[in-house]
Amino acid sequence: MQKIIDSVTLQKREIETTLQKRYIQRDLRLVDLDKPIIKAILGPRRAGKSFFAAHEASRLGPFAYLNFDDEILSRVGDNELLIESARQVYGKPLVWVLDEVQNLADWELFVNRLHRRGFNLIVTGSNSKLLGRDLATHLTGRILSSVVFPFSFAEFLRLRGGTTTAERSAALVEYSRSGGFPEPLVNGLEPKPYLVSLFDGVLFKDIILRRRPKYPQALQDLAMILLANIGNPATTLRLARLSTLKSPITAGKYFSYLEEAFLFFAVPAFSWKVGEQVRAPKKIYVIDNGFHTAKAFSPSPNTGRLYENMVAVHLYRQALNGNIGLRHYKNPRGLEVDFVVLRGSRPVQLIQVCGDASDERTNQREIRALLQASVELKCSELLILTENKDGEEDVEWFGRKGRIRYKPLWQWLSEGEWTPTTKSRG
């Protein structure tokens, strides 16, 4: 037991030191913080979940903190021993933060036990599907879940500063390449080796060691292929052909591992017919631009893809928090819309990402796709995100008319369009 107490004591000192460091206010605040309902915070490793959870808990006063990335704690195997060890260190606080709780065997039983005893719990996890499934199964109706991603552009601006258009435009270029993982940005670390190490560590620790895939090298190859092809549509058959995997079923399973570890995500196609939505290719994005910049082989900066990925992450965060639905669209004639924003099942906004709106050929292609999709999807809210163009235009193409709003990407990302909420799972 003494070894457990020593580990908890060390963690107590570490979290107290962490709370003294500079904190960039996140866009998210936990609702019902003072109520004894379990608050779950999900998101990628090193995105700032622990820091955020500790700051939220500190608003209520003293709290106990247990980090289950520590093998001493994750292998205890006796819940009562864990509880007693924490009490030896912390006394009897009513608020507990359980960090990376998915590493504890039968963690949901431990959380249930604490909850039944009246403790106010904040739990964090880096595995979206496993944690979400267990939450729904064992803790129905007693949990609120939220997501914490790497810094959004608005949060990045709080760190970097900059109030003029020129400063924010320059910040956008930096952010599109560096990404938003807090540690290298706040502490001035060289981003590339940090992000390479982080990406490879998640692949090995959270996927290969946990899932034991039959073809671990093929899974790593698939991850590298996806990094080099962000924003491209893919089916499981295409993923199998691009990688060394022969089976579309295995390719789909391996992608689900990458997705649940918060490395990649997929945006489904929109169709009024459910069957077509299921069969249509999904567009694949990486959870942070920094991973692409640090690890992907790319002969050019690929600015357009980086901008599109930023928009995808910004919207995906909203989708996970339950604010919107998110799809892409491609009609039978091949006209594409990057993003379809849904309220319920109804399209409410169509978005194109066009870095250089001064390229007339590109601009006209984006306009044609928006006008056609506007008719087919019965949606009149049309938006083109650009590097610097701002304003509205009435446009027409073969009898199809509409009003298109142009907005600089830096402005759209920084003006607080994401209104974070939490939702109940189960």
PAPAMI-964254 format. One line per field, with one value per residue (C-alpha): x, y, z. Coordinates in pm, whole numbers. Layout:
residues N
x <- [X; ...]
y <- [Y; ...]
z <- [Z; ...]
END
This chain:
residues 426
x <- [0; 288; 400; 50; 46; 389; 266; -50; 163; 394; 94; -46; 276; 282; -77; -19; 284; 86; -186; 75; 174; 35; -315; -477; -851; -1028; -1347; -1521; -1658; -1814; -2183; -2334; -1984; -2106; -2362; -2283; -2323; -2016; -1834; -1638; -1376; -1268; -1001; -657; -357; -167; -452; -483; -756; -573; -490; -847; -999; -777; -863; -1233; -1209; -1015; -1314; -1489; -1203; -968; -984; -821; -628; -543; -366; -399; -124; 81; 119; 136; -220; -360; -249; -371; -669; -837; -1070; -1094; -716; -712; -978; -803; -465; -616; -775; -439; -298; -596; -811; -1179; -1235; -1573; -1431; -1216; -1037; -967; -724; -689; -928; -957; -617; -771; -917; -1293; -1268; -1644; -1698; -1456; -1631; -1970; -1858; -1730; -2042; -2272; -2084; -2167; -1838; -1834; -1632; -1447; -1300; -1083; -1009; -819; -1023; -1348; -1520; -1417; -1488; -1808; -1941; -1869; -2021; -2342; -2356; -2277; -2351; -2667; -2827; -2558; -2293; -2223; -1952; -1743; -1444; -1116; -906; -572; -599; -858; -747; -929; -732; -412; -471; -507; -160; 6; -182; -242; -531; -478; -588; -226; -128; -420; -360; 3; -112; -342; -51; 154; -137; -215; 133; 212; -130; -264; -107; -46; 290; 521; 333; 328; 677; 852; 947; 1051; 717; 830; 1012; 744; 459; 640; 698; 338; 188; 410; 345; -31; 0; 208; 68; -299; -354; -92; -43; -412; -566; -293; -363; -253; -66; 86; 312; 18; -169; 127; 147; -224; -173; 104; -111; -397; -162; -51; -408; -606; -933; -953; -1257; -1203; -1390; -1265; -1194; -977; -796; -720; -584; -369; -221; -69; -397; -595; -925; -1159; -1300; -956; -887; -1212; -1133; -784; -921; -1167; -867; -705; -1032; -1103; -753; -835; -573; -811; -1180; -1415; -1684; -1964; -2135; -2478; -2770; -3142; -3123; -2966; -2832; -2642; -2493; -2359; -2209; -2061; -1693; -1607; -1353; -1066; -901; -627; -712; -442; -254; 73; 70; 49; 327; 553; 510; 345; 551; 445; 650; 470; 317; -32; -191; -538; -552; -425; -694; -964; -840; -857; -1219; -1297; -1152; -1337; -1670; -1598; -1545; -1889; -2037; -1888; -2028; -2372; -2411; -2434; -2427; -2145; -2132; -1970; -2156; -2091; -2370; -2392; -2232; -1924; -1985; -1852; -1921; -1659; -1893; -2267; -2372; -2687; -2939; -3101; -3125; -3170; -2885; -2856; -2523; -2298; -1928; -1646; -1283; -1101; -770; -721; -1050; -862; -818; -1128; -1139; -1128; -1375; -1627; -1596; -1676; -1971; -2118; -2100; -2264; -2549; -2621; -2609; -2827; -3105; -3052; -3023; -3278; -3028; -2972; -2695; -2381; -2033; -1689; -1393; -1088; -758; -876; -1195; -1488; -1838; -2146; -2224; -2541; -2446; -2615; -2525; -2754; -3063; -2959; -2934; -2805; -2623; -2278; -2106; -1727; -1539; -1168; -1078; -896; -1208; -1443; -1219; -1167; -1507; -1654; -1895; -1838; -2069; -1955; -2210; -2212; -2456; -2570; -2462; -2670]
y <- [0; 236; 225; 334; 615; 732; 739; 934; 1177; 1237; 1299; 1545; 1747; 1736; 1858; 2136; 2248; 2225; 2452; 2722; 2730; 2964; 2861; 2952; 2976; 2713; 2770; 2507; 2525; 2229; 2267; 2141; 2143; 2153; 1875; 1508; 1401; 1247; 1480; 1299; 1484; 1304; 1399; 1330; 1267; 1584; 1809; 1963; 1746; 1702; 2073; 2167; 1910; 2023; 2390; 2310; 2099; 2373; 2604; 2384; 2375; 2091; 1779; 1438; 1361; 1013; 962; 608; 650; 554; 175; 150; 283; 118; -228; -209; -434; -343; -44; -9; 4; 287; 479; 434; 537; 855; 936; 894; 1165; 1397; 1351; 1345; 1570; 1538; 1615; 1359; 1388; 1049; 1102; 861; 634; 385; 244; 102; -246; -240; 134; 179; -25; 202; 513; 367; 291; 644; 794; 589; 720; 1076; 1196; 1463; 1306; 1440; 1165; 1200; 953; 934; 657; 780; 454; 235; 501; 611; 256; 183; 513; 434; 78; 131; 495; 573; 901; 990; 1147; 1458; 1432; 1700; 1701; 1886; 1909; 2082; 2462; 2604; 2908; 3134; 2973; 2996; 3372; 3402; 3255; 3436; 3767; 3985; 4218; 4355; 4182; 4138; 3983; 3743; 3646; 3569; 3372; 3167; 3062; 2964; 2775; 2592; 2439; 2408; 2285; 2342; 2095; 2307; 2189; 2288; 2616; 2720; 2595; 2689; 2333; 2235; 2110; 1847; 1601; 1650; 1573; 1281; 1129; 1191; 1042; 734; 695; 694; 440; 208; 253; 322; 108; -161; -256; -225; -376; -623; -599; -895; -669; -385; -264; -244; -33; 206; 218; 299; 589; 733; 699; 884; 1161; 1221; 1226; 1442; 1565; 1289; 1061; 695; 370; 66; -97; 199; 197; -171; -110; 184; -5; -350; -486; -713; -710; -406; -537; -528; -184; -55; -209; -57; 284; 257; 204; 522; 708; 597; 707; 1057; 1052; 1069; 1114; 1063; 1295; 1094; 1196; 1357; 1197; 1204; 823; 645; 359; 598; 772; 442; 336; 669; 746; 936; 1217; 1152; 1422; 1428; 1561; 1831; 1993; 1959; 1582; 1627; 1887; 1681; 1334; 1335; 1315; 1613; 1779; 2114; 2303; 2197; 2507; 2439; 2097; 2237; 2505; 2249; 2025; 2316; 2379; 2008; 1990; 2307; 2163; 1811; 1948; 2104; 1779; 1576; 1823; 1775; 2123; 2024; 1737; 1729; 1585; 1648; 1639; 1525; 1511; 1260; 1516; 1541; 1886; 1884; 2083; 2053; 2066; 2040; 2161; 1997; 2078; 1746; 1593; 1926; 2105; 2460; 2574; 2477; 2562; 2569; 2628; 2828; 2970; 3197; 3352; 3569; 3262; 3312; 2958; 2809; 3063; 2984; 2612; 2665; 2889; 2639; 2359; 2571; 2686; 2335; 2189; 2474; 2354; 1983; 2015; 2297; 2514; 2885; 2960; 2954; 3034; 3044; 3069; 3240; 3385; 3745; 3807; 3946; 4038; 3908; 3852; 3767; 3503; 3307; 2997; 2845; 2989; 2898; 3204; 3258; 3489; 3378; 3504; 3531; 3536; 3532; 3200; 3363; 3561; 3265; 3052; 3321; 3485; 3228; 3051; 2737; 2753; 2460; 2250; 1917; 1639; 1332; 997; 690]
z <- [0; 73; -289; -396; -139; -259; -619; -528; -323; -620; -845; -591; -603; -982; -1024; -768; -969; -1291; -1152; -1094; -1460; -1722; -1825; -2155; -2098; -2305; -2503; -2291; -1936; -1762; -1684; -1357; -1214; -855; -903; -830; -1190; -1356; -1594; -1868; -2072; -2389; -2638; -2782; -2562; -2466; -2579; -2232; -2077; -1745; -1711; -1800; -1561; -1275; -1329; -1342; -1025; -844; -887; -630; -380; -277; -492; -522; -841; -969; -1302; -1436; -1691; -1384; -1399; -1021; -995; -1306; -1186; -826; -890; -558; -574; -198; -174; -429; -237; 96; -49; -195; 141; 313; 85; 33; 339; 248; -54; -225; -572; -754; -1091; -1249; -1537; -1834; -1650; -1939; -1834; -1515; -1554; -1492; -1445; -1483; -1165; -978; -1108; -1020; -667; -608; -761; -540; -236; -332; -479; -749; -1032; -1333; -1552; -1861; -2138; -2466; -2621; -2772; -2863; -2570; -2309; -2479; -2503; -2138; -2030; -2215; -2081; -1715; -1636; -1832; -1733; -1480; -1699; -1903; -2168; -2336; -2570; -2534; -2849; -2908; -2904; -3138; -3338; -3089; -2805; -3011; -3044; -2666; -2642; -2931; -2913; -3215; -3281; -3631; -3950; -4057; -3724; -3724; -4086; -3998; -3693; -3915; -4137; -3831; -3676; -3999; -3988; -3618; -3508; -3160; -2919; -2608; -2476; -2764; -2808; -2443; -2354; -2677; -2770; -3120; -3258; -3510; -3279; -3012; -3254; -3418; -3075; -2970; -3286; -3274; -2901; -2947; -3229; -3016; -2665; -2729; -3037; -3094; -2728; -2644; -2956; -3056; -3433; -3639; -3883; -3675; -3955; -4192; -3937; -3917; -4297; -4313; -4071; -4290; -4604; -4433; -4315; -4672; -4804; -4562; -4708; -4968; -4990; -4909; -4872; -4684; -5021; -5124; -4788; -4835; -5186; -5076; -4783; -4758; -4620; -4850; -4666; -4665; -4338; -4176; -4323; -4177; -3838; -3833; -3926; -3635; -3405; -3538; -3498; -3142; -3039; -3170; -3447; -3744; -3807; -4099; -4236; -4402; -4724; -4717; -4897; -4845; -4866; -4569; -4780; -5005; -4703; -4576; -4910; -5018; -4954; -4636; -4624; -4385; -4173; -3907; -3563; -3573; -3860; -3671; -3721; -4099; -4105; -3879; -4030; -4371; -4688; -4896; -5172; -5119; -4824; -4942; -4790; -4928; -4765; -4436; -4436; -4515; -4234; -3987; -4081; -4054; -3701; -3595; -3715; -3589; -3239; -3256; -3386; -3101; -2849; -3000; -3150; -3517; -3763; -4018; -4371; -4708; -5040; -5395; -5648; -5939; -6176; -5954; -5803; -5448; -5132; -4860; -4561; -4500; -4154; -4020; -3752; -3687; -4034; -4217; -4399; -4264; -4412; -4703; -4669; -4921; -4824; -5092; -4980; -5281; -5394; -5647; -5868; -6082; -6218; -5870; -5738; -6014; -5949; -5579; -5668; -5914; -5660; -5391; -5616; -5739; -5390; -5261; -5490; -5429; -5050; -5010; -4825; -4893; -4637; -4855; -4723; -4885; -4647; -4796; -4682; -4697; -4899; -4701; -4814; -4995; -5361; -5552; -5807; -6083; -6281; -6546; -6384; -6031; -5809; -5460; -5225; -5117; -4806; -4821; -4494; -4407; -4249; -3958; -3873; -3897; -3676; -3414; -3373; -3139; -3374; -3174; -2873; -2660; -2475; -2302; -2361; -2181; -2315; -2276]
END
